[in-house]
């Protein structure tokens, strides 16, 4: 019987079915929305001229091609990378702000500073590894030492006289490890970035510099500075004539790698993290990009978000123990 009650029941079911259809059709539309839809900001927590900035600019063009959107490099140097990294940690978790992170900012600074402005484990979600490289010890030509042994002998004959510059906590800690291992007394001079540190070395404001390869390889090749050792087990292909620390008889100084990678604020949706990861991995695997990176002494190391997160946690624990043993505190 076509009663008013039956008509109401039929109308209610029709409305319910209509709403359900809208919901079903809306979900795939939302999920399929392209990312990114606007420019992506890449925070580099150091001034121009260093390894982080160089890597960002190598990747910039390729990422823009892959995503079809500009990638804007935002250099925010200060406090050994803490300033820019803290800005990245506090950004909106929507994937449009990515921070170039290094092992110093995420695994060393938190142990050296009472409050770096961020918690590397809680505030960041890993996106992908970027590169691996090993530090290089270089000298101004005025320093009369060509090998580690000659440098150590010189430093012991002039305690507290030789100076070494660094641009971040990673190379600073390597310098402290060098002093502990060799029983030498060198004076540390910190700089805000690799660019200013290299300028200081060229101007003889410091005698030595511990740096990632990109900042100093060009100056070594032109003869403006002298490379004494690579703190690794093997030689760097960008500096084939420079012996490793292991070759020179110092195994304690042969396993201090540095890595660069990419992270976003915690809370960024997993789908967006995966989209970012796909872009960075594709860029880092591009043959032209790889060639540009390797020429500067770095090794491309793209990874999954999970692999990079594991690396961060491992090195956070490892370097925490080293900082404590060395007794190095900035504040």
Secondary structure by P-SEA (a helix, b strand, c coil): cccaaaaaaaaaaaaaaaaaaaaaaaaaaaaaccccccbbbbbcccccccaaaaaaaaaaaaaaaaacbbbbbbbbbcccaaaaaaaaaacccccccccccccccccccccccccccccccccbbbccccbbbbbbbbbccccccccaaaaaaaaaaccccbbbbbccaaaaaaaaaaaaaabbbbbbbbcccaaaaaaaaaacccccccccccccaaaaaacccccccccccccccccccccccccccccccccbbbbbbccccccccaaaaaaaaaaaaaaaacaaaaaaaaaacbbbbbbcaaaaaaaaaaaaaaaaaaaaaaccccc
